[in-house]
Amino acid sequence: MDSAIDVASTDSLVEFVERHPRLFVLTGAGCSTESGIPDYRDAAGEWKRRPPITYQLFVGNEHARKRYWARSLVGFRRIQHAQPNTAHHSLASLEHSGRITQLVTQNVDGLHQAAGSQNVIDLHGRIDTVRCLNCDQRGARDQLQLELERLNPDFASLDAAHAPDGDADLDDVAFEAFDVPACDACGGLLKPDVVFFGEGVPGPRVQRAMAAIEHSDAMLVVGSSLMVYSGYRFATAAADAGKPIAAVNLGRTRADDLLTLKISDRCASALGVFLI
Ligand SMILES: [Zn+2]
């Protein structure tokens, strides 16, 4: 594809949506930036900051786990109070008009559902849920947040720059003092019910999404650089199935070579035209 696709206008996006009545939609962090949840990557698709904790480190290293929860105690507040923006509302409108066969999101913030989208696959899980790695009991993160604040009053009063997964920059604090509650049913390790780096997306979620591509006319990527394989694979699957792909994203995507249409714009301003 030549670079002319980069200057495509909202009109061409409207035309793309009209031409393909059954859309498979994949959304990423760029969809939620205007809800106050910062993105991880810059316009070149590179890390803006230190990459997030891996599953292996979280499970295998107590200090890293304390550090994660201390930072998350502060960073979660922004996600807790975030509201859906025009991008989320526009996608909910498209779904209500019967134009979306499946929405798959790489975000863990739950804002698509808050905007009214119903057919959503949370590819990487949900930050508002906590799971015990031993007995699989699930609980509300809101409850754990209260417990974390009660056990760690010195940390609860801190503030820091926020990151997309409810993490925060708190590098100079002594994490050893941080008290992390265990599962109240079995004493096991609690983990946010999100897919960490180094952890696989559960197979059934991927299979449901792949099946939805088969029943779609085209794919629409919204606010994702597709740098992570868990999202990129859907673009290659759509391309292999001969489905055209449009993307709304500020900056480069890993699938630029596969795109039929590229809108380099903020998600809310590009999608606002579909808001009913
Ligand atoms: Zn348990």
Boltz pocket constraint, residues with backbone or C-beta under 6 A from the ligand:
constraints:
  - pocket:
      binder: B
      contacts: [[A, 132], [A, 133], [A, 134], [A, 135], [A, 136], [A, 137], [A, 183], [A, 184], [A, 185], [A, 186], [A, 187], [A, 188]]
      max_distance: 6.0
